[in-house]
Amino acid sequence: MATMSAAQRREKAKTAYNAFVAQCPTRQLFATISDKWIGLVLAALADGSHRYGELGATVAGISQKMLTQTLRTLERDGLVTRTVTPSVPVRVDYQLTPLGESLMPVILAIKDWAETHMDEVLAARDGYDEQRTTS
């Protein structure tokens, strides 16, 4: 077995993860992060710990099933922690991990961009639809 130079090892490490390669695990992570519920739940957790019910109320339109699935995915990927406090009723809190917090600048930037540019996107959609119906 041939040994690799330090430069070869660095090059291999640089190309090891490539989201454009179908089998690359980064593609799955990219798909997870770009899911609408994932982004919205992460954004809701940006200001600190929340209980399950608070998250459901904050993220309008998410079903209990989807919220549960989303939180489990985030927990599995190490982005969110789940803390159970024994009480009556049991208290369950969710909060971002350091890894999840490192993702927040990107998530909040996308959220802010969408909120800032929605009028332009709606105008573009209207123009596109109008062209398609007159052609």
PEBEL-V94814 format. One record per pair of residues at least 12 apart in sequence whose ideal C-beta (glycine too) atoms are under 7 Angstrom apart, sorted by the first residue. I is the first residue (numbers start at 1). GAP is how many residues later the second one is. D is the distance in whole Angstrom. If there is no record, write none. Layout:
i->[I/I]
gap->[GAP/GAP]
d->[D/D]
This chain:
i->[32/32/37/37/37/38/38/38/39/39/40/41/41/41/41/41/42/42/42/42/42/43/43/43/44/44/45/45/45/45/46/46/48/49/49/49/50/50/51/51/51/52/55/55/71/78/78/79/79/79/79/79/80/80/80/80/80/81/81/82]
gap->[41/45/25/29/33/32/35/36/68/71/19/14/18/29/30/33/37/58/61/62/65/64/65/68/14/15/35/49/50/51/58/62/47/44/45/46/43/44/40/41/42/40/12/39/23/19/21/17/18/20/21/24/14/15/16/17/20/14/16/12]
d->[6/7/6/6/5/6/7/7/6/7/5/6/6/5/7/7/7/7/7/7/5/6/6/5/4/6/7/6/6/5/5/6/7/5/7/4/7/6/7/6/6/6/6/7/6/6/5/7/6/6/4/7/5/7/6/6/6/6/5/6]
